[in-house]
Amino acid sequence: MFVEKIDPTPIQRIGEYLNGNAFFIKRDDLIPISFGGNKARKAVLFFNDIRSKGCDSVITYGSSSSNHCRIISNIAASEGLPCYIISPLENSRQTSNSKMTEIFGAKVIRCPISEVKDTISNHIEILKTRGNNPYFIQGGGHGNLGTQAYVDAYNEIKDYEDDAGFHFDYIFFASGTGTTQAGLVCGQIINGDDRKIVGISISRRNPFGKQVVFNSVNDYLSSKGMGEVKIDDVCFIDDYVLDGYGSYSPAILKTIKRILIQDGIPLDTTYTGKAFWGMKEYIKKNEISGKNILFIHTGGVPLFFDDLEEITKE
Ligand SMILES: *Cc1c(COP(=O)(O)O)cnc(C)c1O
């Protein structure tokens, strides 16, 4: 698998109707690497960096349900690089992603969540003393390269609008570490566009969640020699996190079932289904009507299959 660059992902109209808004989905779940998603978009940039730096092993962090760990370990295996994953004991339930990570031969090192940071630095040191040149990727592909991936996605959205003679008033998506959101916000600032970018938090609460996005935006902009933004330029909504990461409600299952039947698009309970439901609640609460709304499908398709039984029952 040698992918240096991905093609723009499709944007399609879907059959959703709410307050006379038109809904579209950008299908980043269709990125043609390891079941796609935002982690695949980011991984392409990380592996270009790994090749150019001549690193010989990869070390990263994530739970057993992590899409990031599946994709990183898949590309690493395909390129013959050993991959080390530090994983919290608290979240080690077997999932389709963890089973695939096993198939890819990643070495999973489990430790309590409080020891993750030290375990990562210890392992980097061990690899270095062995004479290796390891490449560290932050959990979820956080950092300026991850942000760059969604500046690129933002530019794809701009190109679509230019071709279609069309403007999205809102962009919604599932926000986790906030890197996806940071990239979209930076894209908007660089292009000087007028629209609202709304990250629906799937786990973090404010003010922390918003602060992390804000810091990522400013890190990226300063790396490009640009000035800071105001924290109010970041819209990180924590009204729909329920009981935190991985928690969901019957309303989310209903949303997933509906989009599956209506549009043939799989969503999951942890990220995209939760965010799609949160988006609709946000639209109702803020009485948004008659707008063009883009939802970014950030992937996580294997999680859809983990959820299948629950969706069937709904
Ligand atoms: C990781 C992930 C997110 C969150 O992305 P961040 O850049 O961490 O905010 C959203 N959706 C899916 C499917 C993911 O795997």
Residues whose N, C-alpha, C, O or C-beta is under 5 A from the ligand:
A	BS01	LIG	N67 G140 A174 S175 G176 T177 G178 T179 T180 Y271 T298 G299 G300
